Amino acid sequence: MTVIKNRYEFLYLFDCENGNPNGDPDAGNSPRIDPEDMHGLVSDVALKRRIRNFIQAAFDNVAPNAIFVEHATNLNKAITAAHVETNGAPGGGGNRTQVNRARDWMREQFFDVRAFGAVMSTGANAGQVRGPVQIAFSRSVDPILPMDAAITRMAVAEKVAGANSVADYEKWESSQEEDKLRTMGRKSLIPYGLYVAKGFVSAPLAKGTGEAETGAFSDTDLANLWQALQQMWDHDRSASKGVMACRGLYVFKHVGTDSDESQRVRQAMLGCAPAQRLLDFSTPARKIENAIVEITHREGLSGSPRTFADYVVTVHRGRLPKGVELIVN
């Protein structure tokens, strides 16, 4: 596997229909919103979680594509394993050489450590990795309308004192009024929202530690990242999420312009245009002159968008800066 040599930025479009794309624990798990303009928000960690879940499912959670930040696990277990496998200091402490060996082992084993980085000093010390892949908070193109729908559950889950057998629970059920054997709940959702995330891939941070490029973020890792972004919603279905889907992945690849090969390689790694020049996109409410990606409402739309078909996404390739290629998936 070859370490990536190019800088990338990407725009990622996804939508949610009749679901909750990202609940806010501080607001009763209601969909996240910007209170100033009522646009919806989805956190970076929500997207990273889905990427992790896809990679875990696609590669059976086996190295080199295992997942470090795994659901309902203790991170110190993997950090301790790193020291055990490298003859380090699993009980804590450890000198610089031991810490570096453990860090390299973690990068070799775990996709999310290579991609997103990790702080691995919460138990035995395996150092810290700055990840080359970063994603900002996503924001909806239009304002969203959070709704709170009441639902009825036709059963209860009450722990009955003194009940130690099925017969005990059956006896308790037969003594209850029927209305007391069901309960009410609430479900938060939005009718529809199209969201855009901005992402970044740094070639300098993709390098491994040392000349051997140990645990580097490779071209294969990058291909797996693009695949995860395109397919992850198909493997993350739930009643609360409604229908979510990838609606577009626009990847800006820096390739350089110089006639000198060594200079062109350097340009490709450091970039040929500022990120905002590539990622600032135009919307119906916020027109941006010379934007490469433009999102508009379909002609004749009345009211709020309720489906992706209510939008038109236009790509202006002629506005690309020199030395940058656009890959549309």
Buried (B, 14 or more C-beta within 10 A) or exposed (E): EEBBBBBBBBBBBBBBBBBBBBBBEEEEBBBBBBEEEEBBBBBBBBBBBBBBBBBBBBBEBEEBBBBBBBEEEEBBEBBBBBBBBBEBBBEEEBEEEBBBBBBBBBBBBBBBBBBBBBEBBEBBBBBEBEBBBBBBBBBBBBBBBBBEEEEEEEEEEEEEEEBEEEEEEEEBEEEEEEEEEEBEEEBBBBBBBBBBBBBBBBBEBBBBBEEEBBBBBBBEBBEBBBBBBBBBBEEBEEEEBBEBEBBBBBBBBBBBBBEEEEEBBEBBBEBBBEBEBBBBBBBBEEEEEEBBBBBBBEEEBEEBBEEBEBBEBEBEEEBBBEBBBBEEE
